[in-house]
Amino acid sequence: QSTWGIYSIYIHRSARAVSIMSCNETKKIITNQNGTHRKGWRLHMLVAMLLMYQMIPGWCQNLLETFFPIVVEERGWSKTLIGSLLAMFPASRLIVYITCPNAVNNWGTGISLGLFGIIGAISQLAFGFVEYIPNNQNGLYIFACFSLRIIEAVGLNISFMFSFSLLMELWPAQRTLLASLAIVCDGVGVMVAPVFGSAIFASFGFEFPFIISGLMFLIIALYCWIESPPNIYDRCESKDRPTYRGLLMNPAITLIFILNIYVRLLSAFTVANYAAYIHHKYNVNQYNIGRIYMIFPGLDTSICLIMSLMMNKLKTILPTVFGVVLLAVSMQLIGPTGLIGLPHNLIISVSGCALHGLGSGLFHTPALETQTQLAVNICGYPDNVDTRSLLQQMFRIALSIGAIIGPVIGGYFNDSFGMELACSLISLFGLPFIFSLVAVYAFR
């Protein structure tokens, strides 16, 4: 019954020893009677490493955005080709989440966390060496970039899905807190990766951001694989497992899912177009653009962390309502739009970015917890790893859809109407859903 019992499985285990161990026997080793994880520095270290794993989606998607377009433009890549490559990671993630929502947990630790995590990490490491392909072999260069990017996205996202499921099961009594911290870690990845990539690229060259990141994720994947317990999930029967269709049959869950797409769409549009806008409009240099770009993810991550610590006591959808309203208002300031008579001022525009980060931070954590409560209390699904994992995957699907269509629609509006009017128009997309959410809160 000691803390070290679970690790003796790995230090002295054999295939037969693990196979004859029942799910209930294993859970007695992992948990106390109250469902919380037994104390021990190795167990806490495992939870910390799994939380670091939650940075992968945001980190990998944003690592190369600050320097890769500059490098490949010198090789003659068009804006469309660059945008297509940058969209490969969220597009591949979307396909993974849709096609295998429950299969990942069934595959087990060795395949889901070990094999796919190692493949994804090595693919990212190898991406750093595509620069050695000669300029006269541009076709091979494009093929290598797209292939490695897709393999990296599939491998890391499958291992990420399993790591979240494992995180939920290791500490059942703190699932709400851990799910919120997973969003915070994703925000840290979004915030740190562009700065890290740009700094390492400027100091050491093209390959080193990918080598360092690949080695980091490889170490995390190997550690989590070695230290993770066998499959001990408190699983439902196949007929009782939650499905995307079953969850989306609830109108409130569907509404929050659509608003997640809307929120990510606004953020993706802003990130894709704001740097060029303030550079040409207000003559802001690259150094200050980087500082301004830290405002949104910094506030978003900080507010998400605060909300994650409060969600066990704050059982209300009000922060979600307030957050999405702030996001719509912030788009009127980022331009700033002339529709409400605001002058063109950099301070007002940057204030809009700050308001955008505040609204995003207020929205995400309460929205995910509200979906969980609806799935458990209204849809009748158990509050276990299956339900939590599927809701987290729905959350990631919404982010991926928004990340794919946001720059496309926003870029079209920006080219057609200009940044100021584009901000206003793209914010109007979510008004019907915002009003619906306010109505749900008012008449709940």
C-alpha positions, 0 to 999 in steps of 0.5 A: 500500500506504500507510495513506492508500490506503483513504481515497483511495478516498473522497476521489477515488473514483467509482462505477466505481473502487470497483466494479472493485476486487476484494475481494482487492485491497481487503484488501491495502490494509486489512491486513498479512500478519498480518491486523492493521490498518495503523497510522494515526490515521484508521484508529484513529479509525474503530475508536474511533468504531465502538466508540462506536457499540456504545453505541447499544442500551444508551444508547437503551433506557435514556435516557428511563427516568428522566424520560419516565414522569414526564412522560407520567403528567401527560398521563394515561398508564397504567403499561401504556402507559408500559411498552409504549412502553419495550418498543418498543426491545427488541421492535423490535431483536428483530424486526430481528435475527431477520428480517435477520441476514445481509441487513444486511451484503449491503446495504453501507456506504451503506444499512446504516450511512449511510441507516439510521443517519441515519434512526435518529438523526434519529428520536431527535432528533425525539422531543424535540419531541413535547412540543410536541403539545398536551395535547388531542391525546393520540391524536396524541401517543401515535402520534408517540411510538410511531412515532418510537420504532419508527423509531429502534429499527429504524434504529439497530439495523440500522446498529449490526449493520453497524457491528459487522460492520465493526469485526470486519473492520477488525482481524481479529487482534483480533476477540476483544478488539473483541467484548469491548469492544463489550459493555463499550461497551454497558454504558457506554451502559446506565450513563451514559444514565439519569444523562445523561438525568435531568441534562439533563432537569432542567437544560434540559427534555424535548427536550434529552436527545434532541437531544443524543443524536440529534446525537451519533449522527448525527455518529458515523453520518456519520463512520463512513459517510464513513471506512468502506472498501467491502465487503471482508468475508471472507465465506462461500459462501451454503451455508456461512454460519452460521444461527441454526438451525445454531448452536442445534443445538449444545446448549452454544450453546443453553444459553448462549443461554438463560442469556443470557436468564436473566441479562438477565431478572434484571437487567431485573426488578431495574432495573424494581422495585428503585427503588420497593422501596428508596424505600418500604421504606427511605425512600431518596431519589431522589438516593441511588437514582441512586447505588445504580443506578450500582453494578450497571452500573459493576461490570458494565462494569468487570469486562467490560473486565477480562475482555475484556483477559484473554480472549486468554489465559483460554480457559475457561468457568469465569468464566461458570459462576462469574458465573451462580452469583453472579447467582442468589445475588445475587437472594437478597440484593437482597430480601433474602429471608426464605427463608435467614433474612436480616434486612431491611437496606439494606446487605445489599440493596445488597451484592446489587446489587454482587454482581449487577454482578460476576456479570453482568460475569463472565458475558457476555464469556467466554460470548460467546467460548465460543459463538464457539469452539464455533461454530468448533471444533465446528460447523465454521464459519469464524472470520470476520465472518459467524460473529462477527456472527451470534453477536453478534446472537444475544447481542442477541436474548437480551438483548432477550427478557430485557428484554421478559419480565423486567419482566412476570414480575417485576412479576406476582410483585412484585404477587402475593408482594412484592419479597422473595419475588419475587426468590427465585422469579425466580432459581429459573427459571435453576437447571436451566440453571445446573446444566447449565452446571456439568455441562458445565464439570465433564465437558467 
